[in-house]
Amino acid sequence: MTWIGCGISLAGLFLTLLSYTIFKKLHKKLPPKILISLALSLFILLIVFLVGAERGSVVTSKLGCQIVAGILHYFMLTTFLWMLIEAINLYRNFVKIFRSGGDGKFFKNSSRIAWGIPLLIVVINGAVEPDNLGNDQFCVILGNSFYFALLLPVALILFINFIVLIMVLRSLSKNQGSKITSTQKQSLATQTRITLACATLLGLTWLFALLAIGDLSYIFQLLFTIFNSLQGFFIFVFYTLLNTDVQKEWKRVFKMKDKEQGNSSQPVVSTLNREKYHVKSSPRVGIYGNSDTPPAEEIDLSSSTGHLIKQRQHYTNPTYDQTDNSSFKK
């Protein structure tokens, strides 16, 4: 069940990363950059969880198990932090006081926080409590490290996340920010609700994963599978599939392919058409007196192309006597 849930989630995250990385127009702005970082962090987290969370299949040594537990610890914290940064960016775009710098500066500072602080926590925890990184069955963080180095930071991040998103929704309901149009307010409200739902889903998913070790492991594994399959699918649907900018880019790609396939057969048709209508459009000076156009009965569009070419060769033959015009008409 875990493989099925993670597989669905990984597929959605892969399509999201693919869409936002191959199209330069999409990842120029700040929100797509945050989304790419979030999806990448969650993508790596799921892969490491599938491959190395259970000791014995791939990871056999104690050191390897500790490394896997540290990696899981790190990317779990980075994933929740990027979710928080997305919420802060929504609030920053709505409340003027948060716009103290440009988007580039905000993203650089956010990257330092989201990738740097978890690394510091993981290194300190590994140095102080190395025995809490995995056991004989699972390569996850355990003991006091679980409560103080993982559960406490995640709970704090989620709490701040919810507070920020609720403040955004409250500000929208009070019609603050008069410079924002009604359409922009509606779009911002939708984004806020999506971010809030995604943060809730992410928090519950990994809470069930951590609680899946014990007497109620089967129940929590089932819940983890369901919620885990939803989080990647949720991100793909609301951030990629329903995004009009992403739809336009993919439509443009498929239209270009259709044009290339259509143009592949065009040269042959164009050549035949030129050959076919050359007799009709080509001037024939002196053969028909003052008229440059051959008689209508001699241009039979229903005849074959070879017959028309033969007529053209006959008209342009140097040995053809142009003075013998009357005999030809007969």
DAFENJO-V411356 format. One record per helix or strand. SS is the DSSP state (H for helix, E for strand). FROM is the first residue (numbers start at 1). LEN is the number of residues. Records with the same first field share a line. If there is no record, write none. Layout:
# DAFENJO-V411356
SS = FROM-LEN / FROM-LEN
This chain:
# DAFENJO-V411356
H = 2-21 / 30-23 / 62-33 / 96-3 / 103-26 / 130-3 / 143-31 / 182-30 / 217-25 / 244-21 / 266-16 / 296-3 / 305-11 / 325-5
E = 54-1 / 133-1 / 138-1 / 141-1 / 288-1 / 291-1
